Amino acid sequence: MKFNFKFERDGNYYFGLLLLVAASASIIYAFFFDGFEPQNFLAYFLIYAWGYTLLLKSDCEYRLKRLEEAVTALQNRLDRLDTDFSQETEVHIGESTEAESIAEEGETEEASAEENTPDRPAELNEDGEEGG
């Protein structure tokens, strides 16, 4: 039987766990062999509280660290998406500007063609030719 322990937590976690185990073992020992005296119970309670506080502190720091890593990864993804979106928007704006300028040129050409063509029929002079 081979045990593979991976110590991924900080020292407070394992020290708190050791305190909880020691306090539990000492309470069991006192219950069966010494009997409960109030000052002993207070000592056991303080050891339990110290161990539990260390475990809670370590666990909160561990979860906060994991949360910070996840938020950082999400922020990086969001920045990349924002950069890609702004580049696509610039391309689309550039394309629409080109399309607008082409449309404006076409409108200008149509307007100039309309100016050259009068709305009323051309006046004919005595010879039957258009005159101006």
N, C-alpha and C positions, 0 to 999 in steps of 0.2 A: 504494500500500500504506500503510494507516493503522494505526498502533499505538496501542492504548488501554491504557495502563498504569494500573492502580489500585493505589496504594500503601496497602495495608491493614495492613501490619505496622509494627513500630517501627523505629527507626534501627539498632538492633543487628543486626537480621536482614539488612538491606541492606549494612551495613558488613562483617558476617561473610561474606556472599556475595561482596562485592568482594575481601576478603582471600583467599578460596579461589580465585577466578579469577586474582588477581595471583600467588599462590603457584604455581598450576598453570602459568601462562604463564612465570614465571621459572624453574621447574624444566625446562620444555621448552627454553627458551632456553639454560640452563646445560648441558643434556644435549648439545645439538647444537653449541654454540659455545665454551663455556668448559671443559667437562669437569666432572666431579664432584669437588669437594674436600670433605673432611669438615666444615669450618666452614661452608661454603655450605649443605650438606645440613642441618645443624643449624638454620640460619636459616630455610630453607624449611619444615622440619618445625615450627618454632615458629610461623611465620606460618599454616601449615595448622591447627595446634592452636588458635591464637587465633581464627581464622575459624570453625572447626567449633564451638568452645565458644560463640561468640556466636550462631551459628545455632541450636544446641541450646537455649540459654537462652531465646532469643526464641520458639522454637517451643513450648517447655514453658509459657511465660507465656501465649502465645496460646491454647493448648489449655486451660489452666486457666481462663482468662477465659471461653471458650466453655462449659466445663463448669459454671462458677459461674452463668452466665446460664441454662443449661438446668435446673439444680437449683433456682434461684430461681423459674423459671416453673412447674416441677412443684410446688414448695412452695405457690405461690399457688393453683394448681388444687386441691391437696389441702386447703388451708384453706377454699376456697369449697365443696368437696364436704362437708367436715366441718361447716361452718356450715349448709348445706342439710340435711344428715342430722340434725343436732341440732334444727333447726326442725321437720322432719317428725316426729321422735321426740316432741318436745314436743306437737305436734298430736295424735299417736296416743295419748300418755299422757293428754292432756286428754279425748279421745274415750272412752278406756277408763274414765277416772274417772267421766265422766258416765254411761256404760253401767253401771258398777258401782253407782253411787248409785241409778239407776233400778231395777236388779235388786234392790238391798237394800230399796228402798221396796216393791217388789212382794212380796218375801219377808216384810216386816213386815206388809203388809196380809193376806197369806195366813195368817200366824201368828195375827194377831188374829182372823181369820175362823174359824180352827180352834179358838181358845180359846172363842169364842162357841158353837160347835157341839160338844156333848159327844160322846165316843166311844161312849157307851152310849145306848140308847134312853131317851127322856124318860119320867119316871115319871108315871103318870097318877093323879090323885086319884079319889076316890069318884064324882065327877060325870063322869069321863071326860076331864077337861081336864088339860093339862100343868100341872104344879105345880113349885114349886121349893124 
